[in-house]
C-alpha cells in the first residue's frame, strides 16, 4: 500500500483496489476477533449479520432500516473500519 501510494495518483485503479482490499482485510480481522470472543450466535443473528454484509450502496439489497438497525450500531461493533 505504501509503495503504491508513493508512486501513483490518488485515483489510480490499482491504488484504489489496494485500499479496498486493505479495508476488507481489516474488517475481516475485526469480525474474526469479535466472533472469537462472542457466544454462539442463533440462526436469526447470523442471518441479520450476513444481511449487513450484503448491503452495497451502489446496489442496495437491504436497507439498515429494513434490518432494524440504527446509526449507533457502528459504535457497538467497534466503530468505523478504514
PyMOL Python script that loads the backbone (N, CA, C, O; Angstrom):
from pymol import cmd

cmd.read_pdbstr("""\
ATOM      1  N   UNK A   1       0.830  -1.167   0.000  1.00  0.00           N
ATOM      2  CA  UNK A   1       0.000   0.000   0.000  1.00  0.00           C
ATOM      3  C   UNK A   1       0.881   1.239   0.000  1.00  0.00           C
ATOM      4  O   UNK A   1       0.673   2.154  -0.796  1.00  0.00           O
ATOM      5  N   UNK A   2       1.846   1.267   0.876  1.00  0.00           N
ATOM      6  CA  UNK A   2       2.717   2.443   0.967  1.00  0.00           C
ATOM      7  C   UNK A   2       3.491   2.660  -0.326  1.00  0.00           C
ATOM      8  O   UNK A   2       3.622   3.791  -0.794  1.00  0.00           O
ATOM      9  N   UNK A   3       4.001   1.585  -0.898  1.00  0.00           N
ATOM     10  CA  UNK A   3       4.771   1.708  -2.133  1.00  0.00           C
ATOM     11  C   UNK A   3       3.884   2.214  -3.271  1.00  0.00           C
ATOM     12  O   UNK A   3       4.308   3.057  -4.062  1.00  0.00           O
ATOM     13  N   UNK A   4       2.672   1.708  -3.354  1.00  0.00           N
ATOM     14  CA  UNK A   4       1.756   2.172  -4.394  1.00  0.00           C
ATOM     15  C   UNK A   4       1.394   3.642  -4.213  1.00  0.00           C
ATOM     16  O   UNK A   4       1.340   4.395  -5.185  1.00  0.00           O
ATOM     17  N   UNK A   5       1.150   4.045  -2.983  1.00  0.00           N
ATOM     18  CA  UNK A   5       0.702   5.422  -2.754  1.00  0.00           C
ATOM     19  C   UNK A   5       1.806   6.446  -3.018  1.00  0.00           C
ATOM     20  O   UNK A   5       1.516   7.615  -3.272  1.00  0.00           O
ATOM     21  N   UNK A   6       3.051   6.024  -2.960  1.00  0.00           N
ATOM     22  CA  UNK A   6       4.160   6.953  -3.253  1.00  0.00           C
ATOM     23  C   UNK A   6       4.281   7.254  -4.738  1.00  0.00           C
ATOM     24  O   UNK A   6       4.627   8.370  -5.125  1.00  0.00           O
ATOM     25  N   UNK A   7       3.997   6.260  -5.566  1.00  0.00           N
ATOM     26  CA  UNK A   7       4.284   6.409  -6.983  1.00  0.00           C
ATOM     27  C   UNK A   7       3.047   6.562  -7.868  1.00  0.00           C
ATOM     28  O   UNK A   7       3.173   6.639  -9.090  1.00  0.00           O
ATOM     29  N   UNK A   8       1.875   6.607  -7.281  1.00  0.00           N
ATOM     30  CA  UNK A   8       0.656   6.652  -8.091  1.00  0.00           C
ATOM     31  C   UNK A   8      -0.236   7.808  -7.679  1.00  0.00           C
ATOM     32  O   UNK A   8      -0.178   8.302  -6.553  1.00  0.00           O
ATOM     33  N   UNK A   9      -1.063   8.221  -8.631  1.00  0.00           N
ATOM     34  CA  UNK A   9      -2.066   9.249  -8.351  1.00  0.00           C
ATOM     35  C   UNK A   9      -3.146   8.666  -7.451  1.00  0.00           C
ATOM     36  O   UNK A   9      -3.350   7.453  -7.405  1.00  0.00           O
ATOM     37  N   UNK A  10      -3.819   9.534  -6.752  1.00  0.00           N
ATOM     38  CA  UNK A  10      -4.861   9.121  -5.815  1.00  0.00           C
ATOM     39  C   UNK A  10      -5.989   8.317  -6.478  1.00  0.00           C
ATOM     40  O   UNK A  10      -6.597   7.459  -5.838  1.00  0.00           O
ATOM     41  N   UNK A  11      -6.263   8.589  -7.734  1.00  0.00           N
ATOM     42  CA  UNK A  11      -7.354   7.910  -8.424  1.00  0.00           C
ATOM     43  C   UNK A  11      -6.881   6.737  -9.290  1.00  0.00           C
ATOM     44  O   UNK A  11      -7.635   6.244 -10.129  1.00  0.00           O
ATOM     45  N   UNK A  12      -5.660   6.297  -9.094  1.00  0.00           N
ATOM     46  CA  UNK A  12      -5.117   5.159  -9.836  1.00  0.00           C
ATOM     47  C   UNK A  12      -5.919   3.896  -9.484  1.00  0.00           C
ATOM     48  O   UNK A  12      -6.108   3.600  -8.304  1.00  0.00           O
ATOM     49  N   UNK A  13      -6.388   3.153 -10.488  1.00  0.00           N
ATOM     50  CA  UNK A  13      -7.200   1.961 -10.217  1.00  0.00           C
ATOM     51  C   UNK A  13      -6.505   0.917  -9.328  1.00  0.00           C
ATOM     52  O   UNK A  13      -7.149   0.305  -8.476  1.00  0.00           O
ATOM     53  N   UNK A  14      -5.218   0.716  -9.519  1.00  0.00           N
ATOM     54  CA  UNK A  14      -4.501  -0.262  -8.680  1.00  0.00           C
ATOM     55  C   UNK A  14      -4.437   0.198  -7.229  1.00  0.00           C
ATOM     56  O   UNK A  14      -4.578  -0.611  -6.311  1.00  0.00           O
ATOM     57  N   UNK A  15      -4.227   1.488  -7.021  1.00  0.00           N
ATOM     58  CA  UNK A  15      -4.175   2.035  -5.661  1.00  0.00           C
ATOM     59  C   UNK A  15      -5.549   1.945  -5.004  1.00  0.00           C
ATOM     60  O   UNK A  15      -5.659   1.584  -3.832  1.00  0.00           O
ATOM     61  N   UNK A  16      -6.589   2.272  -5.755  1.00  0.00           N
ATOM     62  CA  UNK A  16      -7.955   2.178  -5.228  1.00  0.00           C
ATOM     63  C   UNK A  16      -8.265   0.732  -4.853  1.00  0.00           C
ATOM     64  O   UNK A  16      -8.825   0.475  -3.788  1.00  0.00           O
ATOM     65  N   UNK A  17      -7.909  -0.203  -5.711  1.00  0.00           N
ATOM     66  CA  UNK A  17      -8.148  -1.627  -5.429  1.00  0.00           C
ATOM     67  C   UNK A  17      -7.375  -2.080  -4.191  1.00  0.00           C
ATOM     68  O   UNK A  17      -7.901  -2.837  -3.375  1.00  0.00           O
ATOM     69  N   UNK A  18      -6.141  -1.625  -4.049  1.00  0.00           N
ATOM     70  CA  UNK A  18      -5.328  -1.989  -2.880  1.00  0.00           C
ATOM     71  C   UNK A  18      -5.949  -1.444  -1.601  1.00  0.00           C
ATOM     72  O   UNK A  18      -5.966  -2.126  -0.577  1.00  0.00           O
ATOM     73  N   UNK A  19      -6.458  -0.219  -1.659  1.00  0.00           N
ATOM     74  CA  UNK A  19      -7.118   0.363  -0.475  1.00  0.00           C
ATOM     75  C   UNK A  19      -8.369  -0.431  -0.102  1.00  0.00           C
ATOM     76  O   UNK A  19      -8.615  -0.703   1.073  1.00  0.00           O
ATOM     77  N   UNK A  20      -9.156  -0.799  -1.115  1.00  0.00           N
ATOM     78  CA  UNK A  20     -10.370  -1.579  -0.845  1.00  0.00           C
ATOM     79  C   UNK A  20     -10.024  -2.944  -0.258  1.00  0.00           C
ATOM     80  O   UNK A  20     -10.700  -3.420   0.653  1.00  0.00           O
ATOM     81  N   UNK A  21      -8.982  -3.567  -0.775  1.00  0.00           N
ATOM     82  CA  UNK A  21      -8.551  -4.859  -0.253  1.00  0.00           C
ATOM     83  C   UNK A  21      -8.087  -4.734   1.191  1.00  0.00           C
ATOM     84  O   UNK A  21      -8.417  -5.576   2.026  1.00  0.00           O
ATOM     85  N   UNK A  22      -7.326  -3.693   1.487  1.00  0.00           N
ATOM     86  CA  UNK A  22      -6.852  -3.468   2.853  1.00  0.00           C
ATOM     87  C   UNK A  22      -8.023  -3.255   3.809  1.00  0.00           C
ATOM     88  O   UNK A  22      -8.040  -3.817   4.904  1.00  0.00           O
ATOM     89  N   UNK A  23      -8.999  -2.446   3.400  1.00  0.00           N
ATOM     90  CA  UNK A  23     -10.169  -2.220   4.254  1.00  0.00           C
ATOM     91  C   UNK A  23     -10.929  -3.520   4.485  1.00  0.00           C
ATOM     92  O   UNK A  23     -11.358  -3.794   5.606  1.00  0.00           O
ATOM     93  N   UNK A  24     -11.099  -4.314   3.450  1.00  0.00           N
ATOM     94  CA  UNK A  24     -11.811  -5.582   3.588  1.00  0.00           C
ATOM     95  C   UNK A  24     -11.061  -6.532   4.517  1.00  0.00           C
ATOM     96  O   UNK A  24     -11.680  -7.219   5.330  1.00  0.00           O
ATOM     97  N   UNK A  25      -9.744  -6.576   4.407  1.00  0.00           N
ATOM     98  CA  UNK A  25      -8.948  -7.447   5.282  1.00  0.00           C
ATOM     99  C   UNK A  25      -9.023  -6.995   6.731  1.00  0.00           C
ATOM    100  O   UNK A  25      -9.107  -7.822   7.639  1.00  0.00           O
ATOM    101  N   UNK A  26      -8.993  -5.687   6.951  1.00  0.00           N
ATOM    102  CA  UNK A  26      -9.124  -5.171   8.325  1.00  0.00           C
ATOM    103  C   UNK A  26     -10.492  -5.512   8.899  1.00  0.00           C
ATOM    104  O   UNK A  26     -10.606  -5.898  10.062  1.00  0.00           O
ATOM    105  N   UNK A  27     -11.528  -5.368   8.080  1.00  0.00           N
ATOM    106  CA  UNK A  27     -12.874  -5.706   8.527  1.00  0.00           C
ATOM    107  C   UNK A  27     -12.970  -7.196   8.850  1.00  0.00           C
ATOM    108  O   UNK A  27     -13.537  -7.572   9.877  1.00  0.00           O
ATOM    109  N   UNK A  28     -12.424  -8.042   7.986  1.00  0.00           N
ATOM    110  CA  UNK A  28     -12.450  -9.488   8.220  1.00  0.00           C
ATOM    111  C   UNK A  28     -11.729  -9.845   9.516  1.00  0.00           C
ATOM    112  O   UNK A  28     -12.205 -10.685  10.279  1.00  0.00           O
ATOM    113  N   UNK A  29     -10.596  -9.220   9.765  1.00  0.00           N
ATOM    114  CA  UNK A  29      -9.849  -9.482  11.003  1.00  0.00           C
ATOM    115  C   UNK A  29     -10.655  -9.043  12.223  1.00  0.00           C
ATOM    116  O   UNK A  29     -10.677  -9.730  13.245  1.00  0.00           O
ATOM    117  N   UNK A  30     -11.309  -7.899  12.106  1.00  0.00           N
ATOM    118  CA  UNK A  30     -12.125  -7.400  13.217  1.00  0.00           C
ATOM    119  C   UNK A  30     -13.301  -8.343  13.487  1.00  0.00           C
ATOM    120  O   UNK A  30     -13.587  -8.667  14.640  1.00  0.00           O
ATOM    121  N   UNK A  31     -13.973  -8.777  12.436  1.00  0.00           N
ATOM    122  CA  UNK A  31     -15.106  -9.689  12.591  1.00  0.00           C
ATOM    123  C   UNK A  31     -14.636 -11.000  13.220  1.00  0.00           C
ATOM    124  O   UNK A  31     -15.290 -11.520  14.125  1.00  0.00           O
ATOM    125  N   UNK A  32     -13.524 -11.531  12.757  1.00  0.00           N
ATOM    126  CA  UNK A  32     -12.998 -12.780  13.315  1.00  0.00           C
ATOM    127  C   UNK A  32     -12.698 -12.634  14.803  1.00  0.00           C
ATOM    128  O   UNK A  32     -12.978 -13.540  15.589  1.00  0.00           O
ATOM    129  N   UNK A  33     -12.126 -11.490  15.190  1.00  0.00           N
ATOM    130  CA  UNK A  33     -11.809 -11.252  16.604  1.00  0.00           C
ATOM    131  C   UNK A  33     -13.081 -11.159  17.441  1.00  0.00           C
ATOM    132  O   UNK A  33     -13.175 -11.762  18.510  1.00  0.00           O
ATOM    133  N   UNK A  34     -14.056 -10.401  16.951  1.00  0.00           N
ATOM    134  CA  UNK A  34     -15.314 -10.249  17.685  1.00  0.00           C
ATOM    135  C   UNK A  34     -16.014 -11.598  17.824  1.00  0.00           C
ATOM    136  O   UNK A  34     -16.516 -11.927  18.899  1.00  0.00           O
ATOM    137  N   UNK A  35     -16.052 -12.377  16.749  1.00  0.00           N
ATOM    138  CA  UNK A  35     -16.717 -13.672  16.802  1.00  0.00           C
ATOM    139  C   UNK A  35     -15.999 -14.649  17.729  1.00  0.00           C
ATOM    140  O   UNK A  35     -16.642 -15.483  18.366  1.00  0.00           O
ATOM    141  N   UNK A  36     -14.691 -14.552  17.807  1.00  0.00           N
ATOM    142  CA  UNK A  36     -13.934 -15.440  18.696  1.00  0.00           C
ATOM    143  C   UNK A  36     -14.291 -15.190  20.158  1.00  0.00           C
ATOM    144  O   UNK A  36     -14.256 -16.108  20.978  1.00  0.00           O
ATOM    145  N   UNK A  37     -14.634 -13.946  20.480  1.00  0.00           N
ATOM    146  CA  UNK A  37     -14.962 -13.581  21.861  1.00  0.00           C
ATOM    147  C   UNK A  37     -16.456 -13.654  22.166  1.00  0.00           C
ATOM    148  O   UNK A  37     -16.859 -13.501  23.320  1.00  0.00           O
ATOM    149  N   UNK A  38     -17.274 -13.884  21.151  1.00  0.00           N
ATOM    150  CA  UNK A  38     -18.733 -13.849  21.314  1.00  0.00           C
ATOM    151  C   UNK A  38     -19.278 -15.241  21.629  1.00  0.00           C
ATOM    152  O   UNK A  38     -18.681 -16.257  21.272  1.00  0.00           O
ATOM    153  N   UNK A  39     -20.424 -15.260  22.306  1.00  0.00           N
ATOM    154  CA  UNK A  39     -21.086 -16.554  22.489  1.00  0.00           C
ATOM    155  C   UNK A  39     -21.635 -17.032  21.144  1.00  0.00           C
ATOM    156  O   UNK A  39     -21.733 -16.241  20.206  1.00  0.00           O
ATOM    157  N   UNK A  40     -21.991 -18.304  21.038  1.00  0.00           N
ATOM    158  CA  UNK A  40     -22.544 -18.804  19.770  1.00  0.00           C
ATOM    159  C   UNK A  40     -23.762 -17.984  19.344  1.00  0.00           C
ATOM    160  O   UNK A  40     -24.571 -17.574  20.176  1.00  0.00           O
ATOM    161  N   UNK A  41     -23.880 -17.754  18.045  1.00  0.00           N
ATOM    162  CA  UNK A  41     -24.990 -16.971  17.508  1.00  0.00           C
ATOM    163  C   UNK A  41     -26.140 -17.883  17.115  1.00  0.00           C
ATOM    164  O   UNK A  41     -25.938 -19.033  16.726  1.00  0.00           O
ATOM    165  N   UNK A  42     -27.352 -17.347  17.224  1.00  0.00           N
ATOM    166  CA  UNK A  42     -28.519 -18.079  16.728  1.00  0.00           C
ATOM    167  C   UNK A  42     -28.556 -17.948  15.202  1.00  0.00           C
ATOM    168  O   UNK A  42     -27.854 -17.119  14.623  1.00  0.00           O
ATOM    169  N   UNK A  43     -29.375 -18.767  14.569  1.00  0.00           N
ATOM    170  CA  UNK A  43     -29.534 -18.655  13.118  1.00  0.00           C
ATOM    171  C   UNK A  43     -30.039 -17.272  12.736  1.00  0.00           C
ATOM    172  O   UNK A  43     -29.586 -16.700  11.745  1.00  0.00           O
ATOM    173  N   UNK A  44     -30.967 -16.733  13.507  1.00  0.00           N
ATOM    174  CA  UNK A  44     -31.510 -15.396  13.233  1.00  0.00           C
ATOM    175  C   UNK A  44     -30.420 -14.328  13.334  1.00  0.00           C
ATOM    176  O   UNK A  44     -30.352 -13.429  12.495  1.00  0.00           O
ATOM    177  N   UNK A  45     -29.581 -14.422  14.342  1.00  0.00           N
ATOM    178  CA  UNK A  45     -28.488 -13.455  14.498  1.00  0.00           C
ATOM    179  C   UNK A  45     -27.502 -13.556  13.333  1.00  0.00           C
ATOM    180  O   UNK A  45     -27.049 -12.540  12.806  1.00  0.00           O
ATOM    181  N   UNK A  46     -27.177 -14.776  12.938  1.00  0.00           N
ATOM    182  CA  UNK A  46     -26.271 -14.962  11.793  1.00  0.00           C
ATOM    183  C   UNK A  46     -26.863 -14.385  10.518  1.00  0.00           C
ATOM    184  O   UNK A  46     -26.158 -13.747   9.737  1.00  0.00           O
ATOM    185  N   UNK A  47     -28.165 -14.608  10.303  1.00  0.00           N
ATOM    186  CA  UNK A  47     -28.827 -14.074   9.112  1.00  0.00           C
ATOM    187  C   UNK A  47     -28.802 -12.547   9.111  1.00  0.00           C
ATOM    188  O   UNK A  47     -28.574 -11.931   8.070  1.00  0.00           O
ATOM    189  N   UNK A  48     -29.032 -11.943  10.260  1.00  0.00           N
ATOM    190  CA  UNK A  48     -29.032 -10.481  10.356  1.00  0.00           C
ATOM    191  C   UNK A  48     -27.638  -9.914  10.063  1.00  0.00           C
ATOM    192  O   UNK A  48     -27.505  -8.914   9.357  1.00  0.00           O
ATOM    193  N   UNK A  49     -26.628 -10.545  10.596  1.00  0.00           N
ATOM    194  CA  UNK A  49     -25.251 -10.086  10.370  1.00  0.00           C
ATOM    195  C   UNK A  49     -24.859 -10.302   8.910  1.00  0.00           C
ATOM    196  O   UNK A  49     -24.209  -9.445   8.311  1.00  0.00           O
ATOM    197  N   UNK A  50     -25.243 -11.426   8.340  1.00  0.00           N
ATOM    198  CA  UNK A  50     -24.951 -11.675   6.927  1.00  0.00           C
ATOM    199  C   UNK A  50     -25.631 -10.636   6.044  1.00  0.00           C
ATOM    200  O   UNK A  50     -25.067 -10.217   5.034  1.00  0.00           O
ATOM    201  N   UNK A  51     -26.830 -10.222   6.416  1.00  0.00           N
ATOM    202  CA  UNK A  51     -27.539  -9.196   5.647  1.00  0.00           C
ATOM    203  C   UNK A  51     -26.771  -7.878   5.676  1.00  0.00           C
ATOM    204  O   UNK A  51     -26.777  -7.138   4.693  1.00  0.00           O
ATOM    205  N   UNK A  52     -26.119  -7.583   6.776  1.00  0.00           N
ATOM    206  CA  UNK A  52     -25.292  -6.368   6.848  1.00  0.00           C
ATOM    207  C   UNK A  52     -24.178  -6.403   5.815  1.00  0.00           C
ATOM    208  O   UNK A  52     -23.859  -5.386   5.199  1.00  0.00           O
ATOM    209  N   UNK A  53     -23.594  -7.564   5.630  1.00  0.00           N
ATOM    210  CA  UNK A  53     -22.502  -7.701   4.677  1.00  0.00           C
ATOM    211  C   UNK A  53     -22.980  -7.610   3.233  1.00  0.00           C
ATOM    212  O   UNK A  53     -22.205  -7.269   2.339  1.00  0.00           O
ATOM    213  N   UNK A  54     -24.248  -7.912   3.007  1.00  0.00           N
ATOM    214  CA  UNK A  54     -24.792  -7.835   1.653  1.00  0.00           C
ATOM    215  C   UNK A  54     -25.199  -6.428   1.250  1.00  0.00           C
ATOM    216  O   UNK A  54     -25.449  -6.188   0.069  1.00  0.00           O
ATOM    217  N   UNK A  55     -25.274  -5.490   2.187  1.00  0.00           N
ATOM    218  CA  UNK A  55     -25.658  -4.115   1.866  1.00  0.00           C
ATOM    219  C   UNK A  55     -24.559  -3.495   1.024  1.00  0.00           C
ATOM    220  O   UNK A  55     -23.390  -3.495   1.411  1.00  0.00           O
ATOM    221  N   UNK A  56     -24.938  -2.970  -0.123  1.00  0.00           N
ATOM    222  CA  UNK A  56     -23.996  -2.345  -1.048  1.00  0.00           C
ATOM    223  C   UNK A  56     -24.610  -1.023  -1.484  1.00  0.00           C
ATOM    224  O   UNK A  56     -25.675  -1.023  -2.102  1.00  0.00           O
ATOM    225  N   UNK A  57     -23.965   0.114  -1.177  1.00  0.00           N
ATOM    226  CA  UNK A  57     -24.557   1.406  -1.523  1.00  0.00           C
ATOM    227  C   UNK A  57     -24.872   1.546  -3.016  1.00  0.00           C
ATOM    228  O   UNK A  57     -25.828   2.230  -3.380  1.00  0.00           O
ATOM    229  N   UNK A  58     -24.099   0.921  -3.863  1.00  0.00           N
ATOM    230  CA  UNK A  58     -24.340   1.031  -5.302  1.00  0.00           C
ATOM    231  C   UNK A  58     -25.561   0.209  -5.715  1.00  0.00           C
ATOM    232  O   UNK A  58     -26.314   0.613  -6.602  1.00  0.00           O
ATOM    233  N   UNK A  59     -25.754  -0.933  -5.078  1.00  0.00           N
ATOM    234  CA  UNK A  59     -26.883  -1.809  -5.380  1.00  0.00           C
ATOM    235  C   UNK A  59     -27.453  -2.353  -4.082  1.00  0.00           C
ATOM    236  O   UNK A  59     -27.231  -3.518  -3.751  1.00  0.00           O
ATOM    237  N   UNK A  60     -28.187  -1.529  -3.340  1.00  0.00           N
ATOM    238  CA  UNK A  60     -28.681  -1.988  -2.042  1.00  0.00           C
ATOM    239  C   UNK A  60     -29.608  -3.195  -2.170  1.00  0.00           C
ATOM    240  O   UNK A  60     -30.547  -3.190  -2.966  1.00  0.00           O
ATOM    241  N   UNK A  61     -29.335  -4.214  -1.386  1.00  0.00           N
ATOM    242  CA  UNK A  61     -30.190  -5.396  -1.347  1.00  0.00           C
ATOM    243  C   UNK A  61     -31.064  -5.371  -0.104  1.00  0.00           C
ATOM    244  O   UNK A  61     -32.091  -6.044  -0.033  1.00  0.00           O
ATOM    245  N   UNK A  62     -30.644  -4.597   0.852  1.00  0.00           N
ATOM    246  CA  UNK A  62     -31.414  -4.416   2.077  1.00  0.00           C
ATOM    247  C   UNK A  62     -31.005  -3.074   2.651  1.00  0.00           C
ATOM    248  O   UNK A  62     -29.885  -2.615   2.427  1.00  0.00           O
ATOM    249  N   UNK A  63     -31.883  -2.459   3.371  1.00  0.00           N
ATOM    250  CA  UNK A  63     -31.530  -1.184   3.992  1.00  0.00           C
ATOM    251  C   UNK A  63     -31.316  -1.402   5.482  1.00  0.00           C
ATOM    252  O   UNK A  63     -31.807  -2.373   6.057  1.00  0.00           O
ATOM    253  N   UNK A  64     -30.582  -0.496   6.091  1.00  0.00           N
ATOM    254  CA  UNK A  64     -30.389  -0.590   7.539  1.00  0.00           C
ATOM    255  C   UNK A  64     -31.731  -0.554   8.249  1.00  0.00           C
ATOM    256  O   UNK A  64     -31.956  -1.307   9.196  1.00  0.00           O
ATOM    257  N   UNK A  65     -32.627   0.320   7.796  1.00  0.00           N
ATOM    258  CA  UNK A  65     -33.940   0.429   8.433  1.00  0.00           C
ATOM    259  C   UNK A  65     -34.711  -0.880   8.322  1.00  0.00           C
ATOM    260  O   UNK A  65     -35.363  -1.303   9.276  1.00  0.00           O
ATOM    261  N   UNK A  66     -34.636  -1.521   7.155  1.00  0.00           N
ATOM    262  CA  UNK A  66     -35.349  -2.782   6.954  1.00  0.00           C
ATOM    263  C   UNK A  66     -34.823  -3.874   7.881  1.00  0.00           C
ATOM    264  O   UNK A  66     -35.544  -4.810   8.226  1.00  0.00           O
ATOM    265  N   UNK A  67     -33.571  -3.744   8.275  1.00  0.00           N
ATOM    266  CA  UNK A  67     -32.965  -4.733   9.170  1.00  0.00           C
ATOM    267  C   UNK A  67     -33.129  -4.357  10.639  1.00  0.00           C
ATOM    268  O   UNK A  67     -32.690  -5.086  11.528  1.00  0.00           O
ATOM    269  N   UNK A  68     -33.770  -3.207  10.884  1.00  0.00           N
ATOM    270  CA  UNK A  68     -33.957  -2.755  12.250  1.00  0.00           C
ATOM    271  C   UNK A  68     -32.698  -2.192  12.868  1.00  0.00           C
ATOM    272  O   UNK A  68     -32.532  -2.235  14.087  1.00  0.00           O
ATOM    273  N   UNK A  69     -31.805  -1.661  12.040  1.00  0.00           N
ATOM    274  CA  UNK A  69     -30.532  -1.141  12.525  1.00  0.00           C
ATOM    275  C   UNK A  69     -30.584   0.375  12.617  1.00  0.00           C
ATOM    276  O   UNK A  69     -31.320   1.030  11.879  1.00  0.00           O
ATOM    277  N   UNK A  70     -29.812   0.912  13.514  1.00  0.00           N
ATOM    278  CA  UNK A  70     -29.730   2.360  13.664  1.00  0.00           C
ATOM    279  C   UNK A  70     -28.289   2.798  13.535  1.00  0.00           C
ATOM    280  O   UNK A  70     -27.380   1.971  13.475  1.00  0.00           O
ATOM    281  N   UNK A  71     -28.082   4.112  13.494  1.00  0.00           N
ATOM    282  CA  UNK A  71     -26.738   4.654  13.312  1.00  0.00           C
ATOM    283  C   UNK A  71     -25.793   4.319  14.456  1.00  0.00           C
ATOM    284  O   UNK A  71     -24.577   4.393  14.280  1.00  0.00           O
ATOM    285  N   UNK A  72     -26.309   3.956  15.609  1.00  0.00           N
ATOM    286  CA  UNK A  72     -25.426   3.656  16.741  1.00  0.00           C
ATOM    287  C   UNK A  72     -24.764   2.289  16.629  1.00  0.00           C
ATOM    288  O   UNK A  72     -23.898   1.963  17.440  1.00  0.00           O
ATOM    289  N   UNK A  73     -25.144   1.491  15.656  1.00  0.00           N
ATOM    290  CA  UNK A  73     -24.589   0.149  15.535  1.00  0.00           C
ATOM    291  C   UNK A  73     -23.075   0.164  15.364  1.00  0.00           C
ATOM    292  O   UNK A  73     -22.384  -0.681  15.933  1.00  0.00           O
ATOM    293  N   UNK A  74     -22.544   1.119  14.580  1.00  0.00           N
ATOM    294  CA  UNK A  74     -21.093   1.140  14.371  1.00  0.00           C
ATOM    295  C   UNK A  74     -20.346   1.332  15.681  1.00  0.00           C
ATOM    296  O   UNK A  74     -19.247   0.805  15.847  1.00  0.00           O
ATOM    297  N   UNK A  75     -20.933   2.088  16.624  1.00  0.00           N
ATOM    298  CA  UNK A  75     -20.303   2.256  17.935  1.00  0.00           C
ATOM    299  C   UNK A  75     -20.293   0.949  18.715  1.00  0.00           C
ATOM    300  O   UNK A  75     -19.359   0.675  19.468  1.00  0.00           O
ATOM    301  N   UNK A  76     -21.333   0.149  18.534  1.00  0.00           N
ATOM    302  CA  UNK A  76     -21.454  -1.093  19.286  1.00  0.00           C
ATOM    303  C   UNK A  76     -20.487  -2.166  18.792  1.00  0.00           C
ATOM    304  O   UNK A  76     -20.108  -3.055  19.555  1.00  0.00           O
ATOM    305  N   UNK A  77     -20.086  -2.091  17.521  1.00  0.00           N
ATOM    306  CA  UNK A  77     -19.221  -3.154  16.999  1.00  0.00           C
ATOM    307  C   UNK A  77     -17.816  -2.674  16.717  1.00  0.00           C
ATOM    308  O   UNK A  77     -17.075  -3.326  15.982  1.00  0.00           O
ATOM    309  N   UNK A  78     -17.436  -1.541  17.289  1.00  0.00           N
ATOM    310  CA  UNK A  78     -16.048  -1.114  17.163  1.00  0.00           C
ATOM    311  C   UNK A  78     -15.836   0.097  16.295  1.00  0.00           C
ATOM    312  O   UNK A  78     -14.690   0.447  16.013  1.00  0.00           O
ATOM    313  N   UNK A  79     -16.886   0.750  15.859  1.00  0.00           N
ATOM    314  CA  UNK A  79     -16.736   1.994  15.110  1.00  0.00           C
ATOM    315  C   UNK A  79     -16.397   1.772  13.653  1.00  0.00           C
ATOM    316  O   UNK A  79     -16.470   0.656  13.138  1.00  0.00           O
ATOM    317  N   UNK A  80     -16.028   2.847  13.007  1.00  0.00           N
ATOM    318  CA  UNK A  80     -15.727   2.812  11.592  1.00  0.00           C
ATOM    319  C   UNK A  80     -14.479   1.971  11.335  1.00  0.00           C
ATOM    320  O   UNK A  80     -13.544   1.980  12.135  1.00  0.00           O
ATOM    321  N   UNK A  81     -14.468   1.261  10.242  1.00  0.00           N
ATOM    322  CA  UNK A  81     -13.320   0.471   9.821  1.00  0.00           C
ATOM    323  C   UNK A  81     -12.742   1.123   8.597  1.00  0.00           C
ATOM    324  O   UNK A  81     -13.457   1.361   7.623  1.00  0.00           O
ATOM    325  N   UNK A  82     -11.468   1.414   8.626  1.00  0.00           N
ATOM    326  CA  UNK A  82     -10.828   2.047   7.471  1.00  0.00           C
ATOM    327  C   UNK A  82      -9.697   1.210   6.970  1.00  0.00           C
ATOM    328  O   UNK A  82      -9.036   1.582   6.001  1.00  0.00           O
TER     329      UNK A  82
END
""", "prot")
cmd.dss("prot")
cmd.show_as("cartoon", "prot")
cmd.util.cbc("prot")
cmd.orient("prot")
